[in-house]
């Protein structure tokens, strides 16, 4: 059971890594290229969802930490 949980955690961390790389690349491209308002709105929603995932990971880590202040 623990191995399955560890595999899920590892997959989620890999997803967060890939999303972090995506955000950096998207920020760079958006400074170089002017997007249409529709594309900007879609990218805004995608960034919002990614931020929610990062926020979930942050609070999940705090909730499961043994020493919350450390």
mmCIF file as Biopython writes it, N, C-alpha, C and O atoms, coordinates in Angstrom:
data_model
#
loop_
_atom_site.group_PDB
_atom_site.id
_atom_site.type_symbol
_atom_site.label_atom_id
_atom_site.label_alt_id
_atom_site.label_comp_id
_atom_site.label_asym_id
_atom_site.label_entity_id
_atom_site.label_seq_id
_atom_site.pdbx_PDB_ins_code
_atom_site.Cartn_x
_atom_site.Cartn_y
_atom_site.Cartn_z
_atom_site.occupancy
_atom_site.B_iso_or_equiv
_atom_site.auth_seq_id
_atom_site.auth_asym_id
_atom_site.pdbx_PDB_model_num
ATOM 1   N N  . UNK A ? 1  ? 0.829  -1.193 0.000   1.0 0.0 1  A 1 
ATOM 2   C CA . UNK A ? 1  ? 0.000  0.000  0.000   1.0 0.0 1  A 1 
ATOM 3   C C  . UNK A ? 1  ? 0.873  1.256  0.000   1.0 0.0 1  A 1 
ATOM 4   O O  . UNK A ? 1  ? 0.597  2.217  -0.718  1.0 0.0 1  A 1 
ATOM 5   N N  . UNK A ? 2  ? 1.925  1.234  0.812   1.0 0.0 2  A 1 
ATOM 6   C CA . UNK A ? 2  ? 2.798  2.403  0.902   1.0 0.0 2  A 1 
ATOM 7   C C  . UNK A ? 2  ? 3.524  2.651  -0.413  1.0 0.0 2  A 1 
ATOM 8   O O  . UNK A ? 2  ? 3.751  3.800  -0.792  1.0 0.0 2  A 1 
ATOM 9   N N  . UNK A ? 3  ? 3.891  1.574  -1.113  1.0 0.0 3  A 1 
ATOM 10  C CA . UNK A ? 3  ? 4.577  1.717  -2.394  1.0 0.0 3  A 1 
ATOM 11  C C  . UNK A ? 3  ? 3.662  2.377  -3.425  1.0 0.0 3  A 1 
ATOM 12  O O  . UNK A ? 3  ? 4.115  3.190  -4.230  1.0 0.0 3  A 1 
ATOM 13  N N  . UNK A ? 4  ? 2.374  2.027  -3.397  1.0 0.0 4  A 1 
ATOM 14  C CA . UNK A ? 4  ? 1.402  2.622  -4.321  1.0 0.0 4  A 1 
ATOM 15  C C  . UNK A ? 4  ? 1.236  4.112  -4.015  1.0 0.0 4  A 1 
ATOM 16  O O  . UNK A ? 4  ? 1.154  4.936  -4.927  1.0 0.0 4  A 1 
ATOM 17  N N  . UNK A ? 5  ? 1.189  4.447  -2.729  1.0 0.0 5  A 1 
ATOM 18  C CA . UNK A ? 5  ? 1.074  5.853  -2.307  1.0 0.0 5  A 1 
ATOM 19  C C  . UNK A ? 5  ? 2.315  6.628  -2.724  1.0 0.0 5  A 1 
ATOM 20  O O  . UNK A ? 5  ? 2.214  7.766  -3.181  1.0 0.0 5  A 1 
ATOM 21  N N  . UNK A ? 6  ? 3.477  6.021  -2.570  1.0 0.0 6  A 1 
ATOM 22  C CA . UNK A ? 6  ? 4.725  6.667  -2.958  1.0 0.0 6  A 1 
ATOM 23  C C  . UNK A ? 6  ? 4.780  6.893  -4.463  1.0 0.0 6  A 1 
ATOM 24  O O  . UNK A ? 6  ? 5.279  7.923  -4.915  1.0 0.0 6  A 1 
ATOM 25  N N  . UNK A ? 7  ? 4.278  5.956  -5.232  1.0 0.0 7  A 1 
ATOM 26  C CA . UNK A ? 7  ? 4.259  6.103  -6.688  1.0 0.0 7  A 1 
ATOM 27  C C  . UNK A ? 7  ? 3.327  7.234  -7.106  1.0 0.0 7  A 1 
ATOM 28  O O  . UNK A ? 7  ? 3.643  7.996  -8.020  1.0 0.0 7  A 1 
ATOM 29  N N  . UNK A ? 8  ? 2.171  7.347  -6.435  1.0 0.0 8  A 1 
ATOM 30  C CA . UNK A ? 8  ? 1.251  8.442  -6.735  1.0 0.0 8  A 1 
ATOM 31  C C  . UNK A ? 8  ? 1.875  9.785  -6.388  1.0 0.0 8  A 1 
ATOM 32  O O  . UNK A ? 8  ? 1.751  10.750 -7.142  1.0 0.0 8  A 1 
ATOM 33  N N  . UNK A ? 9  ? 2.548  9.843  -5.239  1.0 0.0 9  A 1 
ATOM 34  C CA . UNK A ? 9  ? 3.199  11.086 -4.820  1.0 0.0 9  A 1 
ATOM 35  C C  . UNK A ? 9  ? 4.292  11.469 -5.800  1.0 0.0 9  A 1 
ATOM 36  O O  . UNK A ? 9  ? 4.438  12.641 -6.148  1.0 0.0 9  A 1 
ATOM 37  N N  . UNK A ? 10 ? 5.058  10.489 -6.245  1.0 0.0 10 A 1 
ATOM 38  C CA . UNK A ? 10 ? 6.124  10.745 -7.201  1.0 0.0 10 A 1 
ATOM 39  C C  . UNK A ? 10 ? 5.560  11.231 -8.531  1.0 0.0 10 A 1 
ATOM 40  O O  . UNK A ? 10 ? 6.123  12.134 -9.150  1.0 0.0 10 A 1 
ATOM 41  N N  . UNK A ? 11 ? 4.466  10.645 -8.969  1.0 0.0 11 A 1 
ATOM 42  C CA . UNK A ? 11 ? 3.838  11.065 -10.218 1.0 0.0 11 A 1 
ATOM 43  C C  . UNK A ? 11 ? 3.305  12.489 -10.101 1.0 0.0 11 A 1 
ATOM 44  O O  . UNK A ? 11 ? 3.420  13.274 -11.041 1.0 0.0 11 A 1 
ATOM 45  N N  . UNK A ? 12 ? 2.721  12.826 -8.945  1.0 0.0 12 A 1 
ATOM 46  C CA . UNK A ? 12 ? 2.200  14.173 -8.741  1.0 0.0 12 A 1 
ATOM 47  C C  . UNK A ? 12 ? 3.336  15.191 -8.720  1.0 0.0 12 A 1 
ATOM 48  O O  . UNK A ? 12 ? 3.208  16.275 -9.289  1.0 0.0 12 A 1 
ATOM 49  N N  . UNK A ? 13 ? 4.443  14.849 -8.069  1.0 0.0 13 A 1 
ATOM 50  C CA . UNK A ? 13 ? 5.597  15.751 -8.038  1.0 0.0 13 A 1 
ATOM 51  C C  . UNK A ? 13 ? 6.188  15.933 -9.435  1.0 0.0 13 A 1 
ATOM 52  O O  . UNK A ? 13 ? 6.634  17.027 -9.779  1.0 0.0 13 A 1 
ATOM 53  N N  . UNK A ? 14 ? 6.195  14.880 -10.234 1.0 0.0 14 A 1 
ATOM 54  C CA . UNK A ? 14 ? 6.669  14.989 -11.611 1.0 0.0 14 A 1 
ATOM 55  C C  . UNK A ? 14 ? 5.736  15.894 -12.413 1.0 0.0 14 A 1 
ATOM 56  O O  . UNK A ? 14 ? 6.200  16.704 -13.216 1.0 0.0 14 A 1 
ATOM 57  N N  . UNK A ? 15 ? 4.442  15.763 -12.205 1.0 0.0 15 A 1 
ATOM 58  C CA . UNK A ? 15 ? 3.476  16.638 -12.862 1.0 0.0 15 A 1 
ATOM 59  C C  . UNK A ? 15 ? 3.726  18.093 -12.490 1.0 0.0 15 A 1 
ATOM 60  O O  . UNK A ? 15 ? 3.705  18.967 -13.357 1.0 0.0 15 A 1 
ATOM 61  N N  . UNK A ? 16 ? 3.962  18.359 -11.218 1.0 0.0 16 A 1 
ATOM 62  C CA . UNK A ? 16 ? 4.234  19.726 -10.782 1.0 0.0 16 A 1 
ATOM 63  C C  . UNK A ? 16 ? 5.523  20.268 -11.404 1.0 0.0 16 A 1 
ATOM 64  O O  . UNK A ? 16 ? 5.600  21.450 -11.741 1.0 0.0 16 A 1 
ATOM 65  N N  . UNK A ? 17 ? 6.521  19.420 -11.556 1.0 0.0 17 A 1 
ATOM 66  C CA . UNK A ? 17 ? 7.758  19.839 -12.205 1.0 0.0 17 A 1 
ATOM 67  C C  . UNK A ? 17 ? 7.498  20.226 -13.657 1.0 0.0 17 A 1 
ATOM 68  O O  . UNK A ? 17 ? 7.966  21.268 -14.117 1.0 0.0 17 A 1 
ATOM 69  N N  . UNK A ? 18 ? 6.760  19.399 -14.372 1.0 0.0 18 A 1 
ATOM 70  C CA . UNK A ? 18 ? 6.445  19.677 -15.777 1.0 0.0 18 A 1 
ATOM 71  C C  . UNK A ? 18 ? 5.620  20.959 -15.887 1.0 0.0 18 A 1 
ATOM 72  O O  . UNK A ? 18 ? 5.857  21.773 -16.779 1.0 0.0 18 A 1 
ATOM 73  N N  . UNK A ? 19 ? 4.662  21.141 -14.991 1.0 0.0 19 A 1 
ATOM 74  C CA . UNK A ? 19 ? 3.850  22.357 -15.015 1.0 0.0 19 A 1 
ATOM 75  C C  . UNK A ? 19 ? 4.683  23.595 -14.686 1.0 0.0 19 A 1 
ATOM 76  O O  . UNK A ? 19 ? 4.439  24.663 -15.247 1.0 0.0 19 A 1 
ATOM 77  N N  . UNK A ? 20 ? 5.646  23.471 -13.800 1.0 0.0 20 A 1 
ATOM 78  C CA . UNK A ? 20 ? 6.537  24.589 -13.492 1.0 0.0 20 A 1 
ATOM 79  C C  . UNK A ? 20 ? 7.332  24.995 -14.718 1.0 0.0 20 A 1 
ATOM 80  O O  . UNK A ? 20 ? 7.482  26.184 -15.002 1.0 0.0 20 A 1 
ATOM 81  N N  . UNK A ? 21 ? 7.838  24.021 -15.439 1.0 0.0 21 A 1 
ATOM 82  C CA . UNK A ? 21 ? 8.591  24.301 -16.662 1.0 0.0 21 A 1 
ATOM 83  C C  . UNK A ? 21 ? 7.679  24.948 -17.697 1.0 0.0 21 A 1 
ATOM 84  O O  . UNK A ? 21 ? 8.078  25.895 -18.375 1.0 0.0 21 A 1 
ATOM 85  N N  . UNK A ? 22 ? 6.454  24.437 -17.818 1.0 0.0 22 A 1 
ATOM 86  C CA . UNK A ? 22 ? 5.483  25.031 -18.746 1.0 0.0 22 A 1 
ATOM 87  C C  . UNK A ? 22 ? 5.240  26.499 -18.415 1.0 0.0 22 A 1 
ATOM 88  O O  . UNK A ? 22 ? 5.231  27.341 -19.313 1.0 0.0 22 A 1 
ATOM 89  N N  . UNK A ? 23 ? 5.041  26.818 -17.128 1.0 0.0 23 A 1 
ATOM 90  C CA . UNK A ? 23 ? 4.743  28.191 -16.724 1.0 0.0 23 A 1 
ATOM 91  C C  . UNK A ? 23 ? 5.904  29.118 -17.070 1.0 0.0 23 A 1 
ATOM 92  O O  . UNK A ? 23 ? 5.685  30.226 -17.561 1.0 0.0 23 A 1 
ATOM 93  N N  . UNK A ? 24 ? 7.119  28.683 -16.823 1.0 0.0 24 A 1 
ATOM 94  C CA . UNK A ? 24 ? 8.281  29.517 -17.142 1.0 0.0 24 A 1 
ATOM 95  C C  . UNK A ? 24 ? 8.362  29.761 -18.650 1.0 0.0 24 A 1 
ATOM 96  O O  . UNK A ? 24 ? 8.595  30.890 -19.084 1.0 0.0 24 A 1 
ATOM 97  N N  . UNK A ? 25 ? 8.173  28.718 -19.441 1.0 0.0 25 A 1 
ATOM 98  C CA . UNK A ? 25 ? 8.232  28.860 -20.902 1.0 0.0 25 A 1 
ATOM 99  C C  . UNK A ? 25 ? 7.089  29.742 -21.400 1.0 0.0 25 A 1 
ATOM 100 O O  . UNK A ? 25 ? 7.293  30.591 -22.268 1.0 0.0 25 A 1 
ATOM 101 N N  . UNK A ? 26 ? 5.896  29.548 -20.859 1.0 0.0 26 A 1 
ATOM 102 C CA . UNK A ? 26 ? 4.749  30.349 -21.275 1.0 0.0 26 A 1 
ATOM 103 C C  . UNK A ? 26 ? 4.954  31.816 -20.919 1.0 0.0 26 A 1 
ATOM 104 O O  . UNK A ? 26 ? 4.587  32.691 -21.703 1.0 0.0 26 A 1 
ATOM 105 N N  . UNK A ? 27 ? 5.525  32.104 -19.765 1.0 0.0 27 A 1 
ATOM 106 C CA . UNK A ? 27 ? 5.798  33.493 -19.393 1.0 0.0 27 A 1 
ATOM 107 C C  . UNK A ? 27 ? 6.806  34.128 -20.342 1.0 0.0 27 A 1 
ATOM 108 O O  . UNK A ? 27 ? 6.655  35.286 -20.733 1.0 0.0 27 A 1 
ATOM 109 N N  . UNK A ? 28 ? 7.825  33.377 -20.709 1.0 0.0 28 A 1 
ATOM 110 C CA . UNK A ? 28 ? 8.816  33.897 -21.652 1.0 0.0 28 A 1 
ATOM 111 C C  . UNK A ? 28 ? 8.178  34.172 -23.017 1.0 0.0 28 A 1 
ATOM 112 O O  . UNK A ? 28 ? 8.382  35.236 -23.603 1.0 0.0 28 A 1 
ATOM 113 N N  . UNK A ? 29 ? 7.410  33.211 -23.512 1.0 0.0 29 A 1 
ATOM 114 C CA . UNK A ? 29 ? 6.789  33.367 -24.828 1.0 0.0 29 A 1 
ATOM 115 C C  . UNK A ? 29 ? 5.792  34.523 -24.823 1.0 0.0 29 A 1 
ATOM 116 O O  . UNK A ? 29 ? 5.686  35.254 -25.808 1.0 0.0 29 A 1 
ATOM 117 N N  . UNK A ? 30 ? 5.064  34.692 -23.727 1.0 0.0 30 A 1 
ATOM 118 C CA . UNK A ? 30 ? 4.075  35.770 -23.681 1.0 0.0 30 A 1 
ATOM 119 C C  . UNK A ? 30 ? 4.723  37.150 -23.641 1.0 0.0 30 A 1 
ATOM 120 O O  . UNK A ? 30 ? 4.072  38.141 -23.972 1.0 0.0 30 A 1 
ATOM 121 N N  . UNK A ? 31 ? 5.998  37.235 -23.241 1.0 0.0 31 A 1 
ATOM 122 C CA . UNK A ? 31 ? 6.686  38.525 -23.299 1.0 0.0 31 A 1 
ATOM 123 C C  . UNK A ? 31 ? 7.222  38.809 -24.691 1.0 0.0 31 A 1 
ATOM 124 O O  . UNK A ? 31 ? 7.441  39.968 -25.043 1.0 0.0 31 A 1 
ATOM 125 N N  . UNK A ? 32 ? 7.435  37.774 -25.482 1.0 0.0 32 A 1 
ATOM 126 C CA . UNK A ? 32 ? 7.997  37.933 -26.824 1.0 0.0 32 A 1 
ATOM 127 C C  . UNK A ? 32 ? 6.893  38.092 -27.866 1.0 0.0 32 A 1 
ATOM 128 O O  . UNK A ? 32 ? 7.031  38.880 -28.801 1.0 0.0 32 A 1 
ATOM 129 N N  . UNK A ? 33 ? 5.804  37.351 -27.709 1.0 0.0 33 A 1 
ATOM 130 C CA . UNK A ? 33 ? 4.724  37.312 -28.698 1.0 0.0 33 A 1 
ATOM 131 C C  . UNK A ? 33 ? 3.468  37.961 -28.103 1.0 0.0 33 A 1 
ATOM 132 O O  . UNK A ? 33 ? 3.139  37.747 -26.936 1.0 0.0 33 A 1 
ATOM 133 N N  . UNK A ? 34 ? 2.787  38.744 -28.911 1.0 0.0 34 A 1 
ATOM 134 C CA . UNK A ? 34 ? 1.505  39.314 -28.498 1.0 0.0 34 A 1 
ATOM 135 C C  . UNK A ? 34 ? 0.390  38.328 -28.844 1.0 0.0 34 A 1 
ATOM 136 O O  . UNK A ? 34 ? 0.189  37.996 -30.012 1.0 0.0 34 A 1 
ATOM 137 N N  . UNK A ? 35 ? -0.325 37.867 -27.834 1.0 0.0 35 A 1 
ATOM 138 C CA . UNK A ? 35 ? -1.426 36.944 -28.052 1.0 0.0 35 A 1 
ATOM 139 C C  . UNK A ? 35 ? -2.725 37.714 -28.254 1.0 0.0 35 A 1 
ATOM 140 O O  . UNK A ? 35 ? -2.857 38.865 -27.838 1.0 0.0 35 A 1 
ATOM 141 N N  . UNK A ? 36 ? -3.676 37.055 -28.898 1.0 0.0 36 A 1 
ATOM 142 C CA . UNK A ? 36 ? -5.011 37.637 -29.030 1.0 0.0 36 A 1 
ATOM 143 C C  . UNK A ? 36 ? -5.691 37.587 -27.659 1.0 0.0 36 A 1 
ATOM 144 O O  . UNK A ? 36 ? -5.295 36.804 -26.797 1.0 0.0 36 A 1 
ATOM 145 N N  . UNK A ? 37 ? -6.711 38.420 -27.461 1.0 0.0 37 A 1 
ATOM 146 C CA . UNK A ? 37 ? -7.407 38.401 -26.167 1.0 0.0 37 A 1 
ATOM 147 C C  . UNK A ? 37 ? -7.984 37.035 -25.816 1.0 0.0 37 A 1 
ATOM 148 O O  . UNK A ? 37 ? -8.012 36.665 -24.642 1.0 0.0 37 A 1 
ATOM 149 N N  . UNK A ? 38 ? -8.444 36.279 -26.808 1.0 0.0 38 A 1 
ATOM 150 C CA . UNK A ? 38 ? -8.996 34.951 -26.527 1.0 0.0 38 A 1 
ATOM 151 C C  . UNK A ? 38 ? -7.922 34.004 -26.007 1.0 0.0 38 A 1 
ATOM 152 O O  . UNK A ? 38 ? -8.152 33.252 -25.060 1.0 0.0 38 A 1 
ATOM 153 N N  . UNK A ? 39 ? -6.750 34.047 -26.631 1.0 0.0 39 A 1 
ATOM 154 C CA . UNK A ? 39 ? -5.649 33.186 -26.192 1.0 0.0 39 A 1 
ATOM 155 C C  . UNK A ? 39 ? -5.178 33.607 -24.804 1.0 0.0 39 A 1 
ATOM 156 O O  . UNK A ? 39 ? -4.867 32.757 -23.969 1.0 0.0 39 A 1 
ATOM 157 N N  . UNK A ? 40 ? -5.125 34.918 -24.553 1.0 0.0 40 A 1 
ATOM 158 C CA . UNK A ? 40 ? -4.732 35.408 -23.226 1.0 0.0 40 A 1 
ATOM 159 C C  . UNK A ? 40 ? -5.689 34.911 -22.157 1.0 0.0 40 A 1 
ATOM 160 O O  . UNK A ? 40 ? -5.268 34.552 -21.058 1.0 0.0 40 A 1 
ATOM 161 N N  . UNK A ? 41 ? -6.993 34.890 -22.482 1.0 0.0 41 A 1 
ATOM 162 C CA . UNK A ? 41 ? -7.977 34.418 -21.509 1.0 0.0 41 A 1 
ATOM 163 C C  . UNK A ? 41 ? -7.790 32.926 -21.234 1.0 0.0 41 A 1 
ATOM 164 O O  . UNK A ? 41 ? -7.841 32.498 -20.081 1.0 0.0 41 A 1 
ATOM 165 N N  . UNK A ? 42 ? -7.579 32.150 -22.266 1.0 0.0 42 A 1 
ATOM 166 C CA . UNK A ? 42 ? -7.368 30.707 -22.091 1.0 0.0 42 A 1 
ATOM 167 C C  . UNK A ? 42 ? -6.108 30.454 -21.268 1.0 0.0 42 A 1 
ATOM 168 O O  . UNK A ? 42 ? -6.119 29.635 -20.349 1.0 0.0 42 A 1 
ATOM 169 N N  . UNK A ? 43 ? -5.029 31.152 -21.595 1.0 0.0 43 A 1 
ATOM 170 C CA . UNK A ? 43 ? -3.779 30.982 -20.845 1.0 0.0 43 A 1 
ATOM 171 C C  . UNK A ? 43 ? -3.938 31.434 -19.393 1.0 0.0 43 A 1 
ATOM 172 O O  . UNK A ? 43 ? -3.327 30.869 -18.486 1.0 0.0 43 A 1 
ATOM 173 N N  . UNK A ? 44 ? -4.760 32.456 -19.187 1.0 0.0 44 A 1 
ATOM 174 C CA . UNK A ? 44 ? -5.044 32.899 -17.821 1.0 0.0 44 A 1 
ATOM 175 C C  . UNK A ? 44 ? -5.736 31.823 -17.006 1.0 0.0 44 A 1 
ATOM 176 O O  . UNK A ? 44 ? -5.408 31.604 -15.840 1.0 0.0 44 A 1 
ATOM 177 N N  . UNK A ? 45 ? -6.704 31.149 -17.632 1.0 0.0 45 A 1 
ATOM 178 C CA . UNK A ? 45 ? -7.407 30.061 -16.933 1.0 0.0 45 A 1 
ATOM 179 C C  . UNK A ? 45 ? -6.477 28.868 -16.681 1.0 0.0 45 A 1 
ATOM 180 O O  . UNK A ? 45 ? -6.529 28.247 -15.619 1.0 0.0 45 A 1 
ATOM 181 N N  . UNK A ? 46 ? -5.637 28.559 -17.654 1.0 0.0 46 A 1 
ATOM 182 C CA . UNK A ? 46 ? -4.682 27.458 -17.476 1.0 0.0 46 A 1 
ATOM 183 C C  . UNK A ? 46 ? -3.731 27.787 -16.327 1.0 0.0 46 A 1 
ATOM 184 O O  . UNK A ? 46 ? -3.454 26.931 -15.487 1.0 0.0 46 A 1 
ATOM 185 N N  . UNK A ? 47 ? -3.227 29.026 -16.287 1.0 0.0 47 A 1 
ATOM 186 C CA . UNK A ? 47 ? -2.349 29.439 -15.195 1.0 0.0 47 A 1 
ATOM 187 C C  . UNK A ? 47 ? -3.070 29.373 -13.850 1.0 0.0 47 A 1 
ATOM 188 O O  . UNK A ? 47 ? -2.481 28.987 -12.841 1.0 0.0 47 A 1 
ATOM 189 N N  . UNK A ? 48 ? -4.353 29.754 -13.844 1.0 0.0 48 A 1 
ATOM 190 C CA . UNK A ? 48 ? -5.137 29.707 -12.614 1.0 0.0 48 A 1 
ATOM 191 C C  . UNK A ? 48 ? -5.251 28.277 -12.085 1.0 0.0 48 A 1 
ATOM 192 O O  . UNK A ? 48 ? -5.077 28.037 -10.890 1.0 0.0 48 A 1 
ATOM 193 N N  . UNK A ? 49 ? -5.539 27.340 -12.970 1.0 0.0 49 A 1 
ATOM 194 C CA . UNK A ? 49 ? -5.664 25.930 -12.563 1.0 0.0 49 A 1 
ATOM 195 C C  . UNK A ? 49 ? -4.317 25.407 -12.053 1.0 0.0 49 A 1 
ATOM 196 O O  . UNK A ? 49 ? -4.262 24.677 -11.063 1.0 0.0 49 A 1 
ATOM 197 N N  . UNK A ? 50 ? -3.240 25.785 -12.732 1.0 0.0 50 A 1 
ATOM 198 C CA . UNK A ? 50 ? -1.908 25.355 -12.293 1.0 0.0 50 A 1 
ATOM 199 C C  . UNK A ? 50 ? -1.599 25.929 -10.913 1.0 0.0 50 A 1 
ATOM 200 O O  . UNK A ? 50 ? -1.044 25.234 -10.062 1.0 0.0 50 A 1 
ATOM 201 N N  . UNK A ? 51 ? -1.955 27.187 -10.689 1.0 0.0 51 A 1 
ATOM 202 C CA . UNK A ? 51 ? -1.748 27.790 -9.367  1.0 0.0 51 A 1 
ATOM 203 C C  . UNK A ? 51 ? -2.547 27.068 -8.289  1.0 0.0 51 A 1 
ATOM 204 O O  . UNK A ? 51 ? -2.071 26.895 -7.168  1.0 0.0 51 A 1 
ATOM 205 N N  . UNK A ? 52 ? -3.764 26.646 -8.630  1.0 0.0 52 A 1 
ATOM 206 C CA . UNK A ? 52 ? -4.564 25.870 -7.671  1.0 0.0 52 A 1 
ATOM 207 C C  . UNK A ? 52 ? -3.880 24.553 -7.314  1.0 0.0 52 A 1 
ATOM 208 O O  . UNK A ? 52 ? -3.902 24.134 -6.157  1.0 0.0 52 A 1 
ATOM 209 N N  . UNK A ? 53 ? -3.273 23.902 -8.303  1.0 0.0 53 A 1 
ATOM 210 C CA . UNK A ? 53 ? -2.547 22.659 -8.024  1.0 0.0 53 A 1 
ATOM 211 C C  . UNK A ? 53 ? -1.358 22.916 -7.111  1.0 0.0 53 A 1 
ATOM 212 O O  . UNK A ? 53 ? -1.106 22.144 -6.186  1.0 0.0 53 A 1 
ATOM 213 N N  . UNK A ? 54 ? -0.620 24.004 -7.367  1.0 0.0 54 A 1 
ATOM 214 C CA . UNK A ? 54 ? 0.511  24.347 -6.499  1.0 0.0 54 A 1 
ATOM 215 C C  . UNK A ? 54 ? 0.039  24.675 -5.085  1.0 0.0 54 A 1 
ATOM 216 O O  . UNK A ? 54 ? 0.678  24.287 -4.107  1.0 0.0 54 A 1 
ATOM 217 N N  . UNK A ? 55 ? -1.073 25.385 -4.982  1.0 0.0 55 A 1 
ATOM 218 C CA . UNK A ? 55 ? -1.632 25.722 -3.677  1.0 0.0 55 A 1 
ATOM 219 C C  . UNK A ? 55 ? -2.079 24.467 -2.931  1.0 0.0 55 A 1 
ATOM 220 O O  . UNK A ? 55 ? -1.848 24.338 -1.729  1.0 0.0 55 A 1 
ATOM 221 N N  . UNK A ? 56 ? -2.720 23.544 -3.650  1.0 0.0 56 A 1 
ATOM 222 C CA . UNK A ? 56 ? -3.119 22.280 -3.050  1.0 0.0 56 A 1 
ATOM 223 C C  . UNK A ? 56 ? -1.894 21.526 -2.524  1.0 0.0 56 A 1 
ATOM 224 O O  . UNK A ? 56 ? -1.915 21.006 -1.408  1.0 0.0 56 A 1 
ATOM 225 N N  . UNK A ? 57 ? -0.833 21.469 -3.324  1.0 0.0 57 A 1 
ATOM 226 C CA . UNK A ? 57 ? 0.384  20.775 -2.903  1.0 0.0 57 A 1 
ATOM 227 C C  . UNK A ? 57 ? 0.984  21.422 -1.659  1.0 0.0 57 A 1 
ATOM 228 O O  . UNK A ? 57 ? 1.454  20.725 -0.760  1.0 0.0 57 A 1 
ATOM 229 N N  . UNK A ? 58 ? 0.969  22.742 -1.604  1.0 0.0 58 A 1 
ATOM 230 C CA . UNK A ? 58 ? 1.507  23.469 -0.454  1.0 0.0 58 A 1 
ATOM 231 C C  . UNK A ? 58 ? 0.749  23.114 0.822   1.0 0.0 58 A 1 
ATOM 232 O O  . UNK A ? 58 ? 1.350  22.735 1.827   1.0 0.0 58 A 1 
ATOM 233 N N  . UNK A ? 59 ? -0.589 23.242 0.770   1.0 0.0 59 A 1 
ATOM 234 C CA . UNK A ? 59 ? -1.381 22.951 1.970   1.0 0.0 59 A 1 
ATOM 235 C C  . UNK A ? 59 ? -1.391 21.465 2.308   1.0 0.0 59 A 1 
ATOM 236 O O  . UNK A ? 59 ? -1.464 21.101 3.481   1.0 0.0 59 A 1 
ATOM 237 N N  . UNK A ? 60 ? -1.320 20.616 1.311   1.0 0.0 60 A 1 
ATOM 238 C CA . UNK A ? 60 ? -1.234 19.172 1.557   1.0 0.0 60 A 1 
ATOM 239 C C  . UNK A ? 60 ? 0.068  18.856 2.301   1.0 0.0 60 A 1 
ATOM 240 O O  . UNK A ? 60 ? 0.076  18.043 3.225   1.0 0.0 60 A 1 
ATOM 241 N N  . UNK A ? 61 ? 1.154  19.495 1.897   1.0 0.0 61 A 1 
ATOM 242 C CA . UNK A ? 61 ? 2.431  19.294 2.575   1.0 0.0 61 A 1 
ATOM 243 C C  . UNK A ? 61 ? 2.410  19.787 4.006   1.0 0.0 61 A 1 
ATOM 244 O O  . UNK A ? 61 ? 2.953  19.138 4.900   1.0 0.0 61 A 1 
ATOM 245 N N  . UNK A ? 62 ? 1.786  20.933 4.226   1.0 0.0 62 A 1 
ATOM 246 C CA . UNK A ? 62 ? 1.684  21.458 5.596   1.0 0.0 62 A 1 
ATOM 247 C C  . UNK A ? 62 ? 0.818  20.545 6.452   1.0 0.0 62 A 1 
ATOM 248 O O  . UNK A ? 62 ? 1.156  20.273 7.603   1.0 0.0 62 A 1 
ATOM 249 N N  . UNK A ? 63 ? -0.288 20.074 5.905   1.0 0.0 63 A 1 
ATOM 250 C CA . UNK A ? 63 ? -1.201 19.226 6.665   1.0 0.0 63 A 1 
ATOM 251 C C  . UNK A ? 63 ? -0.524 17.929 7.102   1.0 0.0 63 A 1 
ATOM 252 O O  . UNK A ? 63 ? -0.744 17.459 8.218   1.0 0.0 63 A 1 
ATOM 253 N N  . UNK A ? 64 ? 0.295  17.353 6.231   1.0 0.0 64 A 1 
ATOM 254 C CA . UNK A ? 64 ? 0.915  16.071 6.539   1.0 0.0 64 A 1 
ATOM 255 C C  . UNK A ? 64 ? 2.297  16.187 7.176   1.0 0.0 64 A 1 
ATOM 256 O O  . UNK A ? 64 ? 2.936  15.172 7.454   1.0 0.0 64 A 1 
ATOM 257 N N  . UNK A ? 65 ? 2.767  17.419 7.412   1.0 0.0 65 A 1 
ATOM 258 C CA . UNK A ? 65 ? 4.075  17.601 8.033   1.0 0.0 65 A 1 
ATOM 259 C C  . UNK A ? 65 ? 4.004  17.252 9.516   1.0 0.0 65 A 1 
ATOM 260 O O  . UNK A ? 65 ? 3.019  17.554 10.189  1.0 0.0 65 A 1 
ATOM 261 N N  . UNK A ? 66 ? 5.054  16.615 10.012  1.0 0.0 66 A 1 
ATOM 262 C CA . UNK A ? 66 ? 5.089  16.269 11.429  1.0 0.0 66 A 1 
ATOM 263 C C  . UNK A ? 66 ? 5.285  17.508 12.282  1.0 0.0 66 A 1 
ATOM 264 O O  . UNK A ? 66 ? 4.610  17.682 13.296  1.0 0.0 66 A 1 
ATOM 265 N N  . UNK A ? 67 ? 6.213  18.375 11.871  1.0 0.0 67 A 1 
ATOM 266 C CA . UNK A ? 67 ? 6.459  19.617 12.586  1.0 0.0 67 A 1 
ATOM 267 C C  . UNK A ? 67 ? 6.059  20.774 11.663  1.0 0.0 67 A 1 
ATOM 268 O O  . UNK A ? 67 ? 6.804  21.139 10.754  1.0 0.0 67 A 1 
ATOM 269 N N  . UNK A ? 68 ? 4.899  21.335 11.904  1.0 0.0 68 A 1 
ATOM 270 C CA . UNK A ? 68 ? 4.337  22.327 10.998  1.0 0.0 68 A 1 
ATOM 271 C C  . UNK A ? 68 ? 5.167  23.609 10.941  1.0 0.0 68 A 1 
ATOM 272 O O  . UNK A ? 68 ? 5.168  24.283 9.911   1.0 0.0 68 A 1 
ATOM 273 N N  . UNK A ? 69 ? 5.866  23.962 12.008  1.0 0.0 69 A 1 
ATOM 274 C CA . UNK A ? 69 ? 6.655  25.193 12.017  1.0 0.0 69 A 1 
ATOM 275 C C  . UNK A ? 69 ? 8.013  25.019 11.362  1.0 0.0 69 A 1 
ATOM 276 O O  . UNK A ? 69 ? 8.613  26.001 10.926  1.0 0.0 69 A 1 
ATOM 277 N N  . UNK A ? 70 ? 8.506  23.812 11.284  1.0 0.0 70 A 1 
ATOM 278 C CA . UNK A ? 70 ? 9.817  23.575 10.645  1.0 0.0 70 A 1 
ATOM 279 C C  . UNK A ? 70 ? 9.614  23.509 9.174   1.0 0.0 70 A 1 
ATOM 280 O O  . UNK A ? 70 ? 10.574 23.318 8.427   1.0 0.0 70 A 1 
#
